[in-house]
Amino acid sequence: MLQSNLSATKNVDLFCPSRIESIELGPEQASVTLSSDDGEQMLTCKLLVAADGTNSTVREMMGISAQQREYGQRAVVGNLLPEKNLNKRAFERFTPQGPLAILPIADDRAGCVWTVAEHDADRVMALDDDEFLAETQEGFGSRLGQFSRVG
């Protein structure tokens, strides 16, 4: 959906699929060389955003270092049906193990991202649906009513 919306936007140019071959930083602009099946192309910009993930090629090409730290947590991701509609709102609760987020998706369903301690992750993953819903409900509370239909 994002890509189709971007394709329909008049002031956005998509270069996809392509790969960044090099980056040169100047005092007023950055130059980026892209390669694709059509060959190489150079783009210039005043702002270059490295939004290419944890192992960012853009960040590495620019010589920006990164530090990683283990938090001793794992995210358990699924979806569920809250009793009350989210109305396009996201919710987050902070539990002793880590954040619990309830996010709107489609058809009144909600995404659930539950951050648990690494040592507890296997137990949580082994819960049956009713146990999972009960623990999620306990961590989140009743603001959205009862949770059901976990997926």
Secondary structure, 3 states (H helix, E strand, C coil): CHHHHHHCCCCCCCCCCCEEEEEEECCCCEEEEEEECCEEEEEEECCCCCCCCCCCHHHHHCCCCCCCCCCCEEEEEEEEEECCCCCCCCEEEECCCCEEEEEECCCCCEEEEEEEEHHHHHHHHCCCHHHHHHHHHHHHCCCCCCEECCC
